[in-house]
């Protein structure tokens, strides 16, 4: 039983390494997806800011064109001789001037919005960099952990094989048949005060007696783990 317990310890160690090596790549992918999500979210904020810049440039361009028209109409107004033509041009000049005023109001509003968004974007960029650094640090730690487990894998396999070779073949087969039936380690546990220390339930009197007297493997009648007497 002592040799079987040593084997169980080596098995648990090996299983832990294999599970970690299987688990780590998924965790790295999660971290990478988290970074991508953060970058995507920031890109949306950046796009909003750029859209305001584009709109502001469009308005400034429209103002420039209207001002050209304004100069043109004012020049024409100075050259006309008929009162009707003068008034028509005056109306056109006033209409253009109103459009310029409206655009300039919009332009000022966009400039204020740009300033606000620029400050928010700078803060968001700082937070993005910090968050990405945190995720990248986690990725580095996971990769380092994976490398450590890879280095330990061969020695763990050797230790498990050596421990298995030291166990009686019949007992080893019973142990190997038992492992798939138990959800998680340990597979072999002590019985103390007539209770299985695996499921913590009281065993039957028959099992209790068998553990105390039998030299053959005895199993908990609740969880199925192999029992030995805790002296």
QUIGICOR-V810163 format. One record per residue. N is the residue number from 0. RES is the residue in one small letter. SS is DSSP state (H for helix, E for strand, C for the rest). PSI is psi in whole degrees, 0 to 359 (NA if undefined). OMEGA is omega in degrees with one decimal (* if undefined). Layout:
# QUIGICOR-V810163
n=N res=RES ss=SS psi=PSI omega=OMEGA
n=N res=RES ss=SS psi=PSI omega=OMEGA
This chain:
# QUIGICOR-V810163
n=0 res=x ss=C psi=324 omega=179.7
n=1 res=x ss=H psi=318 omega=179.2
n=2 res=x ss=H psi=326 omega=178.5
n=3 res=x ss=H psi=324 omega=177.2
n=4 res=x ss=H psi=324 omega=176.2
n=5 res=x ss=H psi=317 omega=178.0
n=6 res=x ss=H psi=317 omega=178.6
n=7 res=x ss=H psi=317 omega=178.9
n=8 res=x ss=H psi=317 omega=179.3
n=9 res=x ss=H psi=324 omega=177.4
n=10 res=x ss=H psi=314 omega=-179.5
n=11 res=x ss=H psi=318 omega=178.3
n=12 res=x ss=H psi=314 omega=-179.7
n=13 res=x ss=H psi=316 omega=178.8
n=14 res=x ss=H psi=321 omega=179.1
n=15 res=x ss=H psi=315 omega=180.0
n=16 res=x ss=H psi=314 omega=-178.6
n=17 res=x ss=H psi=319 omega=179.5
n=18 res=x ss=H psi=321 omega=178.4
n=19 res=x ss=H psi=318 omega=179.4
n=20 res=x ss=H psi=331 omega=176.3
n=21 res=x ss=H psi=327 omega=-174.6
n=22 res=x ss=H psi=321 omega=-172.2
n=23 res=x ss=H psi=315 omega=-179.9
n=24 res=x ss=H psi=322 omega=177.4
n=25 res=x ss=H psi=322 omega=178.4
n=26 res=x ss=H psi=323 omega=176.9
n=27 res=x ss=H psi=318 omega=178.6
n=28 res=x ss=H psi=323 omega=177.0
n=29 res=x ss=H psi=316 omega=179.3
n=30 res=x ss=H psi=319 omega=179.1
n=31 res=x ss=H psi=319 omega=178.3
n=32 res=x ss=H psi=325 omega=177.9
n=33 res=x ss=H psi=319 omega=177.4
n=34 res=x ss=H psi=315 omega=179.6
n=35 res=x ss=H psi=320 omega=179.1
n=36 res=x ss=H psi=318 omega=178.5
n=37 res=x ss=H psi=317 omega=179.9
n=38 res=x ss=H psi=321 omega=178.4
n=39 res=x ss=H psi=317 omega=178.9
n=40 res=x ss=H psi=318 omega=179.2
n=41 res=x ss=H psi=323 omega=179.4
n=42 res=x ss=H psi=323 omega=177.4
n=43 res=x ss=H psi=318 omega=178.8
n=44 res=x ss=H psi=322 omega=178.6
n=45 res=x ss=H psi=319 omega=-179.7
n=46 res=x ss=H psi=321 omega=177.4
n=47 res=x ss=H psi=316 omega=179.9
n=48 res=x ss=H psi=316 omega=-179.8
n=49 res=x ss=H psi=325 omega=178.6
n=50 res=x ss=H psi=323 omega=177.1
n=51 res=x ss=H psi=318 omega=178.1
n=52 res=x ss=H psi=315 omega=179.9
n=53 res=x ss=H psi=314 omega=179.8
n=54 res=x ss=H psi=320 omega=179.3
n=55 res=x ss=H psi=318 omega=177.9
n=56 res=x ss=H psi=322 omega=178.4
n=57 res=x ss=H psi=317 omega=179.2
n=58 res=x ss=H psi=318 omega=178.0
n=59 res=x ss=H psi=322 omega=176.9
n=60 res=x ss=H psi=319 omega=178.4
n=61 res=x ss=H psi=320 omega=178.0
n=62 res=x ss=H psi=317 omega=-179.8
n=63 res=x ss=H psi=318 omega=178.8
n=64 res=x ss=H psi=319 omega=179.2
n=65 res=x ss=H psi=323 omega=179.1
n=66 res=x ss=H psi=325 omega=175.0
n=67 res=x ss=H psi=317 omega=178.9
n=68 res=x ss=H psi=323 omega=-179.2
n=69 res=x ss=H psi=314 omega=177.6
n=70 res=x ss=H psi=318 omega=-179.7
n=71 res=x ss=H psi=312 omega=-177.8
n=72 res=x ss=H psi=325 omega=178.3
n=73 res=x ss=H psi=323 omega=176.8
n=74 res=x ss=H psi=316 omega=178.1
n=75 res=x ss=H psi=321 omega=-177.5
n=76 res=x ss=H psi=325 omega=-179.6
n=77 res=x ss=H psi=341 omega=-175.4
n=78 res=x ss=H psi=340 omega=-177.1
n=79 res=x ss=C psi=155 omega=-178.8
n=80 res=x ss=C psi=337 omega=-179.5
n=81 res=x ss=C psi=139 omega=-178.6
n=82 res=x ss=H psi=321 omega=-178.8
n=83 res=x ss=H psi=317 omega=179.8
n=84 res=x ss=H psi=321 omega=179.1
n=85 res=x ss=H psi=314 omega=-178.9
n=86 res=x ss=H psi=322 omega=179.2
n=87 res=x ss=H psi=317 omega=178.2
n=88 res=x ss=H psi=324 omega=177.3
n=89 res=x ss=H psi=316 omega=178.5
n=90 res=x ss=H psi=319 omega=-179.9
n=91 res=x ss=H psi=319 omega=178.6
n=92 res=x ss=H psi=317 omega=179.9
n=93 res=x ss=H psi=321 omega=178.9
n=94 res=x ss=H psi=316 omega=179.3
n=95 res=x ss=H psi=318 omega=179.6
n=96 res=x ss=H psi=322 omega=178.5
n=97 res=x ss=H psi=320 omega=178.2
n=98 res=x ss=H psi=319 omega=177.9
n=99 res=x ss=H psi=315 omega=179.1
n=100 res=x ss=H psi=316 omega=179.9
n=101 res=x ss=H psi=316 omega=179.8
n=102 res=x ss=H psi=320 omega=179.6
n=103 res=x ss=H psi=324 omega=175.2
n=104 res=x ss=H psi=315 omega=178.0
n=105 res=x ss=H psi=320 omega=-179.1
n=106 res=x ss=H psi=316 omega=178.8
n=107 res=x ss=H psi=319 omega=178.2
n=108 res=x ss=H psi=319 omega=179.1
n=109 res=x ss=H psi=324 omega=177.2
n=110 res=x ss=H psi=318 omega=177.5
n=111 res=x ss=H psi=317 omega=179.2
n=112 res=x ss=H psi=322 omega=177.2
n=113 res=x ss=H psi=315 omega=-179.6
n=114 res=x ss=H psi=315 omega=179.9
n=115 res=x ss=H psi=312 omega=-178.7
n=116 res=x ss=H psi=325 omega=179.6
n=117 res=x ss=H psi=317 omega=178.5
n=118 res=x ss=H psi=318 omega=179.3
n=119 res=x ss=H psi=321 omega=-178.8
n=120 res=x ss=H psi=320 omega=178.5
n=121 res=x ss=H psi=318 omega=179.0
n=122 res=x ss=H psi=319 omega=179.6
n=123 res=x ss=H psi=323 omega=179.0
n=124 res=x ss=H psi=320 omega=177.8
n=125 res=x ss=H psi=316 omega=178.8
n=126 res=x ss=H psi=321 omega=178.2
n=127 res=x ss=H psi=313 omega=-179.3
n=128 res=x ss=H psi=319 omega=179.4
n=129 res=x ss=H psi=316 omega=-178.6
n=130 res=x ss=H psi=318 omega=179.0
n=131 res=x ss=H psi=318 omega=178.2
n=132 res=x ss=H psi=321 omega=179.3
n=133 res=x ss=H psi=316 omega=179.3
n=134 res=x ss=H psi=320 omega=179.3
n=135 res=x ss=H psi=326 omega=175.8
n=136 res=x ss=H psi=319 omega=177.7
n=137 res=x ss=H psi=319 omega=178.8
n=138 res=x ss=H psi=316 omega=179.2
n=139 res=x ss=H psi=318 omega=179.5
n=140 res=x ss=H psi=320 omega=178.9
n=141 res=x ss=H psi=318 omega=179.4
n=142 res=x ss=H psi=319 omega=178.0
n=143 res=x ss=H psi=318 omega=177.3
n=144 res=x ss=H psi=318 omega=179.3
n=145 res=x ss=H psi=318 omega=178.7
n=146 res=x ss=H psi=320 omega=177.9
n=147 res=x ss=H psi=316 omega=179.4
n=148 res=x ss=H psi=323 omega=178.3
n=149 res=x ss=H psi=320 omega=178.8
n=150 res=x ss=H psi=326 omega=-177.7
n=151 res=x ss=H psi=344 omega=-171.2
n=152 res=x ss=H psi=311 omega=-176.1
n=153 res=x ss=H psi=317 omega=180.0
n=154 res=x ss=H psi=325 omega=178.3
n=155 res=x ss=H psi=322 omega=178.0
n=156 res=x ss=H psi=318 omega=179.6
n=157 res=x ss=H psi=317 omega=179.8
n=158 res=x ss=H psi=322 omega=179.2
n=159 res=x ss=H psi=316 omega=179.6
n=160 res=x ss=H psi=318 omega=180.0
n=161 res=x ss=H psi=317 omega=-180.0
n=162 res=x ss=H psi=321 omega=179.6
n=163 res=x ss=H psi=322 omega=-179.3
n=164 res=x ss=H psi=337 omega=-178.4
n=165 res=x ss=C psi=351 omega=-177.0
n=166 res=x ss=C psi=143 omega=176.3
n=167 res=x ss=C psi=131 omega=-175.0
n=168 res=x ss=H psi=319 omega=-179.6
n=169 res=x ss=H psi=316 omega=179.8
n=170 res=x ss=H psi=323 omega=178.5
n=171 res=x ss=H psi=318 omega=179.9
n=172 res=x ss=H psi=319 omega=178.4
n=173 res=x ss=H psi=319 omega=179.2
n=174 res=x ss=H psi=316 omega=-179.7
n=175 res=x ss=H psi=327 omega=176.3
n=176 res=x ss=H psi=330 omega=-177.2
n=177 res=x ss=H psi=319 omega=-172.1
n=178 res=x ss=H psi=312 omega=-178.0
n=179 res=x ss=C psi=341 omega=-177.3
n=180 res=x ss=C psi=343 omega=-178.5
n=181 res=x ss=C psi=132 omega=-175.0
n=182 res=x ss=C psi=319 omega=-179.0
n=183 res=x ss=C psi=158 omega=178.3
n=184 res=x ss=C psi=157 omega=4.3
n=185 res=x ss=C psi=156 omega=179.2
n=186 res=x ss=C psi=335 omega=178.1
n=187 res=x ss=E psi=124 omega=-174.9
n=188 res=x ss=E psi=156 omega=177.6
n=189 res=x ss=E psi=150 omega=170.2
n=190 res=x ss=E psi=125 omega=-179.2
n=191 res=x ss=E psi=128 omega=-178.8
n=192 res=x ss=C psi=42 omega=177.8
n=193 res=x ss=C psi=21 omega=178.0
n=194 res=x ss=E psi=142 omega=174.8
n=195 res=x ss=E psi=127 omega=-178.7
n=196 res=x ss=C psi=0 omega=175.3
n=197 res=x ss=C psi=310 omega=179.9
n=198 res=x ss=C psi=350 omega=177.0
n=199 res=x ss=C psi=24 omega=177.5
n=200 res=x ss=C psi=154 omega=179.8
n=201 res=x ss=E psi=133 omega=179.1
n=202 res=x ss=C psi=166 omega=179.3
n=203 res=x ss=C psi=162 omega=179.1
n=204 res=x ss=H psi=325 omega=-179.9
n=205 res=x ss=H psi=315 omega=179.3
n=206 res=x ss=H psi=317 omega=179.5
n=207 res=x ss=H psi=313 omega=-178.8
n=208 res=x ss=H psi=320 omega=-178.2
n=209 res=x ss=H psi=320 omega=179.7
n=210 res=x ss=H psi=322 omega=-176.4
n=211 res=x ss=H psi=334 omega=-172.0
n=212 res=x ss=H psi=326 omega=-171.6
n=213 res=x ss=C psi=145 omega=175.0
n=214 res=x ss=C psi=351 omega=177.8
n=215 res=x ss=C psi=161 omega=179.6
n=216 res=x ss=C psi=137 omega=177.3
n=217 res=x ss=E psi=141 omega=-174.0
n=218 res=x ss=E psi=145 omega=176.3
n=219 res=x ss=C psi=131 omega=-179.1
n=220 res=x ss=C psi=8 omega=175.0
n=221 res=x ss=C psi=308 omega=-175.7
n=222 res=x ss=C psi=347 omega=177.0
n=223 res=x ss=C psi=1 omega=179.6
n=224 res=x ss=C psi=152 omega=176.4
n=225 res=x ss=E psi=135 omega=-175.2
n=226 res=x ss=E psi=150 omega=169.1
n=227 res=x ss=E psi=159 omega=-174.3
n=228 res=x ss=E psi=127 omega=177.8
n=229 res=x ss=C psi=105 omega=-176.6
n=230 res=x ss=C psi=NA omega=*
